[in-house]
């Protein structure tokens, strides 16, 4: 129940993200470039890509098992994402490059 309110808010955000995440068969694909960094933490990526509205919301998404890393649920909020990782959450798919 605690997540229903967040899901309602997500629907509004996803509609405004069409330019950032082109849709292919219902999946919005995007990428994040590390730009010389070795890694990015999972919750930071969710905030930067505007999938979550806040760090608290990003943490809840991870804790609730809604985020997948390379096809496997990721429960570590500060997981270090490196080039080649693919993150899936809701209908978003983000490739780290």
C-alpha positions in Angstrom: 0.0 0.0 0.0 2.8 2.5 0.8 3.9 2.3 -2.8 0.5 3.0 -4.5 0.8 6.8 -4.0 4.3 6.7 -5.6 3.0 4.7 -8.6 0.3 7.3 -9.2 2.9 10.0 -9.2 5.2 8.0 -11.6 2.5 7.9 -14.3 2.6 11.7 -14.5 6.4 11.8 -14.7 6.7 9.1 -17.4 4.4 11.0 -19.7 6.7 14.0 -19.5 9.8 11.8 -20.3 8.9 10.8 -23.8 11.7 12.8 -25.4 14.4 11.4 -23.0 13.2 7.8 -23.3 11.9 6.9 -26.8 9.3 4.1 -26.5 9.8 0.8 -28.4 6.9 -1.6 -27.9 6.1 -0.2 -24.4 9.7 -0.1 -23.2 11.4 3.2 -22.8 15.1 2.8 -23.6 17.8 5.2 -22.6 21.5 5.3 -21.7 23.7 6.9 -19.1 27.3 7.8 -20.0 29.8 7.5 -17.1 32.0 10.3 -18.6 35.3 9.2 -17.1 33.8 8.0 -13.8 34.3 4.4 -12.8 30.7 3.8 -11.6 27.4 5.5 -10.5 25.4 4.4 -7.5 21.9 3.0 -8.3 19.8 5.5 -6.4 21.8 8.4 -7.9 21.1 7.0 -11.4 17.3 6.8 -10.6 17.3 10.4 -9.5 19.4 11.7 -12.4 17.3 9.9 -15.0 14.2 11.3 -13.3 12.7 7.9 -12.7 12.3 8.8 -9.1 11.4 12.2 -7.7 13.6 12.0 -4.7 16.3 9.8 -3.0 13.7 8.5 -0.6 11.5 7.3 -3.4 14.5 5.8 -5.2 15.4 3.8 -2.0 11.8 2.5 -1.7 11.8 1.4 -5.3 15.0 -0.6 -4.7 13.8 -2.0 -1.3 10.5 -3.1 -2.9 12.3 -5.1 -5.6 11.1 -3.0 -8.5 14.6 -2.4 -9.9 16.4 -5.0 -12.0 20.1 -5.1 -12.8 21.0 -7.2 -15.7 17.7 -9.1 -15.4 18.1 -9.8 -11.6 16.3 -7.9 -8.8 18.8 -5.5 -7.2 18.2 -4.7 -3.5 21.4 -2.8 -2.8 20.6 0.9 -2.9 24.1 2.0 -3.4 25.1 -0.8 -5.9 27.9 0.4 -8.1 26.8 0.4 -11.7 29.5 0.1 -14.3 29.7 0.2 -18.1 27.7 -2.6 -19.6 25.1 -2.9 -16.8 21.4 -2.6 -17.8 18.9 -1.3 -15.3 15.2 -2.0 -15.7 12.5 -0.3 -13.6 8.8 0.0 -14.6 8.9 0.3 -18.4 12.3 2.0 -18.4 15.5 0.3 -19.6 18.8 2.2 -19.0 22.1 1.0 -20.4 25.3 2.3 -18.6 27.9 3.2 -21.2 
